[in-house]
């Protein structure tokens, strides 16, 4: 059974919320999507802090109290959630560079177009399905499974592979090249010893990748060009609406 894709719509304008709901009505009628509406960032944050789970949030930037930037930062830093996709919406044509620190899926300007809204929902659904794909490995003659979306990075040490996840680290005998070939596109090879999940990279520099949990990984000279090219390809589909 396919899990319903949960979408939160957060805007202080009832008209905008109603418009997005109507855009998504065909997907709701098909049983693919469920929508909840919030008219303030504070209310949405309270629900998330209580454990309410959403796959995608359409989030207005301009609120009188907790604005969309602050809420996005709380989601990423306080709640430590890198898997919720955020699509920012605004009446302004430009937006602050600080949004990039929140790693949004996209940025849409009002008035919204149904085609753009649907495109972003479908993209988030594709990415979420990849998140739920799993990596299978064997240790002590037993089979284990980790969801790719829970893996921060793979690390090669001698003949062993260390899987660093949000909950801890596992190790088994394997080859990083073979893991790289089978991994989703979000995983980027940055070193002979590291294959990192871009979802959890908070900051990229020429020589290092900084993860949201504070881990710092070196990018070797051998992989700098290929890593930049892969990042460029991933970001091509993450441009703002003109």
C-alpha positions as CSV (number, residue, x, y, z in Angstrom):
1,X,0.0,0.0,0.0
2,X,1.4,3.4,-1.0
3,X,1.7,5.9,1.9
4,X,-0.3,9.1,1.5
5,X,2.0,12.1,0.8
6,X,1.4,14.7,3.5
7,X,1.6,18.4,2.5
8,X,1.4,21.4,4.9
9,X,0.3,24.8,3.5
10,X,1.4,27.7,5.7
11,X,0.4,31.2,4.7
12,X,-1.4,34.0,6.5
13,X,-3.5,34.7,3.5
14,X,-6.6,32.4,3.4
15,X,-7.0,33.0,-0.4
16,X,-3.5,31.7,-1.1
17,X,-4.0,28.6,1.1
18,X,-7.3,27.9,-0.6
19,X,-5.7,28.3,-4.0
20,X,-3.0,25.8,-3.3
21,X,-5.6,23.4,-1.9
22,X,-7.6,23.7,-5.1
23,X,-4.5,23.1,-7.2
24,X,-3.8,19.9,-5.3
25,X,-7.5,18.7,-5.3
26,X,-6.9,16.2,-8.1
27,X,-4.1,14.5,-6.2
28,X,-6.1,14.5,-3.0
29,X,-9.1,12.9,-4.8
30,X,-6.8,10.2,-6.1
31,X,-5.7,9.4,-2.6
32,X,-2.1,10.4,-3.3
33,X,-1.9,13.6,-1.2
34,X,-3.3,14.9,2.1
35,X,-3.2,18.6,2.9
36,X,-3.4,20.6,6.1
37,X,-3.5,24.4,6.3
38,X,-1.8,26.6,8.8
39,X,-2.2,30.4,9.0
40,X,0.9,31.1,11.1
41,X,4.4,29.8,11.4
42,X,4.0,29.3,15.2
43,X,1.1,26.9,14.8
44,X,2.9,24.8,12.3
45,X,6.0,24.7,14.4
46,X,4.0,23.6,17.5
47,X,2.6,20.7,15.5
48,X,6.0,19.7,14.1
49,X,7.5,19.9,17.6
50,X,4.8,17.5,18.9
51,X,5.9,15.0,16.2
52,X,3.5,15.7,13.4
53,X,5.1,14.6,10.2
54,X,4.9,16.3,6.8
55,X,6.7,15.4,3.6
56,X,6.4,18.9,2.0
57,X,5.6,22.4,3.2
58,X,4.5,25.3,1.1
59,X,5.8,28.1,3.3
60,X,5.2,31.8,3.0
61,X,8.2,33.9,3.9
62,X,6.4,37.0,5.2
63,X,4.7,36.6,8.6
64,X,4.3,39.2,11.3
65,X,5.7,37.0,14.0
66,X,7.7,33.8,13.2
67,X,8.5,34.2,9.5
68,X,9.2,31.5,7.0
69,X,13.0,31.9,7.3
70,X,12.9,31.5,11.1
71,X,10.6,28.5,10.9
72,X,12.8,26.9,8.2
73,X,15.8,27.3,10.4
74,X,14.0,25.8,13.4
75,X,13.0,22.8,11.3
76,X,16.6,22.2,10.2
77,X,18.5,23.1,13.3
78,X,16.2,22.6,16.4
79,X,14.2,19.7,15.1
80,X,17.2,18.3,13.1
81,X,14.9,17.4,10.2
82,X,16.6,17.4,6.8
83,X,14.0,15.3,5.1
84,X,11.0,17.7,5.0
85,X,10.9,19.4,1.6
86,X,10.3,23.2,1.8
87,X,9.0,25.3,-1.0
88,X,9.0,28.9,-0.2
89,X,6.4,31.3,-1.6
90,X,6.5,35.1,-1.6
91,X,5.0,38.1,-3.3
92,X,8.6,39.5,-3.7
93,X,10.7,38.7,-6.8
94,X,13.9,38.4,-4.8
95,X,14.8,36.6,-1.7
96,X,17.7,36.5,0.8
97,X,20.7,34.3,0.4
98,X,20.0,33.0,3.9
99,X,17.3,30.8,2.5
100,X,20.0,28.7,0.9
101,X,21.2,27.7,4.5
102,X,17.7,26.1,4.9
103,X,18.2,24.1,1.7
104,X,14.7,24.6,0.3
105,X,13.4,22.5,-2.6
106,X,12.3,25.6,-4.5
107,X,11.1,29.2,-4.4
108,X,7.8,30.3,-6.0
109,X,6.5,33.9,-6.5
110,X,2.9,34.9,-6.2
111,X,0.6,34.8,-8.0
112,X,1.1,31.0,-8.0
113,X,0.6,28.8,-11.1
114,X,-1.0,25.4,-10.7
115,X,1.6,23.8,-13.0
116,X,4.4,25.1,-10.8
117,X,2.7,23.9,-7.6
118,X,2.0,20.4,-9.1
119,X,5.6,20.2,-10.5
120,X,7.1,20.8,-7.0
121,X,4.8,18.3,-5.3
122,X,5.7,15.6,-7.9
123,X,9.4,16.4,-7.5
124,X,9.1,16.1,-3.7
125,X,7.3,12.8,-4.1
126,X,10.0,11.4,-6.4
127,X,12.7,12.5,-3.9
128,X,10.8,11.0,-1.0
129,X,10.5,7.6,-2.7
130,X,14.2,7.7,-3.1
131,X,14.5,8.5,0.6
132,X,12.6,5.3,1.4
133,X,14.7,3.1,-0.7
134,X,17.0,0.9,1.4
135,X,20.6,-0.2,1.5
136,X,21.0,-3.9,2.4
137,X,24.3,-5.3,3.9
138,X,25.4,-8.4,5.7
139,X,27.2,-8.7,9.0
140,X,27.9,-11.9,11.0
141,X,25.9,-13.9,8.5
142,X,22.8,-11.7,9.2
143,X,21.1,-9.3,6.8
144,X,20.6,-5.7,7.8
145,X,18.7,-2.8,6.1
146,X,19.2,1.0,6.4
147,X,17.0,3.5,4.5
148,X,19.2,5.7,2.3
149,X,17.5,8.7,3.6
150,X,18.8,7.9,7.1
151,X,22.4,7.6,6.0
152,X,24.7,10.6,6.5
153,X,27.7,9.1,4.7
154,X,29.6,5.9,3.9
155,X,33.2,5.7,5.0
156,X,35.8,3.2,3.8
157,X,38.4,2.0,6.3
158,X,40.6,-0.7,4.9
159,X,38.3,-3.6,3.9
160,X,35.5,-2.4,6.0
161,X,32.7,0.1,5.3
162,X,31.3,2.3,8.1
163,X,27.7,3.5,7.6
164,X,27.1,6.7,9.6
165,X,23.4,7.2,10.2
166,X,21.3,9.6,12.2
167,X,21.1,7.0,15.0
168,X,24.6,5.6,15.0
169,X,27.3,3.7,13.0
170,X,27.4,0.2,11.5
171,X,30.3,-1.6,9.9
172,X,30.7,-4.5,7.5
173,X,33.1,-5.8,4.8
174,X,32.5,-4.2,1.4
175,X,33.8,-1.9,-1.3
176,X,32.9,1.8,-1.6
177,X,33.0,1.8,-5.4
178,X,30.2,-0.8,-5.5
179,X,28.1,1.1,-3.0
180,X,28.5,4.3,-5.0
181,X,27.3,2.6,-8.2
182,X,24.0,1.5,-6.5
183,X,23.4,4.6,-4.4
184,X,20.8,7.3,-5.2
185,X,21.9,10.4,-7.0
186,X,21.9,12.4,-3.7
187,X,25.1,10.6,-2.7
188,X,28.3,12.2,-3.9
189,X,31.8,10.8,-3.9
190,X,34.1,13.3,-2.4
191,X,37.1,11.2,-1.4
192,X,38.5,7.7,-1.8
193,X,37.1,7.1,1.6
194,X,33.8,9.1,1.6
195,X,30.5,8.9,-0.1
196,X,28.3,11.6,1.4
197,X,24.5,12.2,1.3
198,X,24.1,15.7,0.0
199,X,20.8,16.0,1.9
200,X,22.8,16.4,5.1
201,X,25.5,18.7,3.8
202,X,24.9,22.1,5.4
203,X,27.8,23.9,3.6
204,X,30.2,23.1,0.7
205,X,33.6,24.6,0.3
206,X,36.4,23.8,-2.2
207,X,38.1,21.4,0.2
208,X,35.5,20.3,2.7
209,X,31.8,19.3,3.2
210,X,30.2,20.4,6.5
211,X,27.3,18.2,7.6
212,X,24.3,19.4,9.6
213,X,25.4,17.3,12.6
214,X,28.8,19.1,12.8
215,X,30.9,16.5,11.0
216,X,33.5,17.9,8.6
217,X,34.7,15.7,5.7
218,X,37.6,16.4,3.4
219,X,37.1,16.7,-0.4
220,X,40.2,15.2,-2.1
221,X,41.7,16.8,-5.2
222,X,40.9,13.7,-7.2
223,X,37.1,14.1,-6.6
224,X,36.7,17.9,-6.6
225,X,35.8,18.3,-10.2
226,X,33.3,15.4,-10.3
227,X,31.7,16.4,-7.0
228,X,31.2,20.0,-8.3
229,X,29.7,18.7,-11.6
230,X,27.3,16.4,-9.7
231,X,26.2,19.2,-7.4
232,X,25.6,21.5,-10.4
233,X,23.4,18.8,-12.0
234,X,21.4,18.4,-8.8
235,X,20.9,22.2,-8.4
236,X,19.8,22.7,-12.0
237,X,16.3,21.7,-11.1
238,X,16.3,23.8,-8.0
239,X,16.1,27.2,-9.5
240,X,13.6,29.9,-8.5
241,X,10.6,30.8,-10.7
242,X,11.2,33.8,-12.9
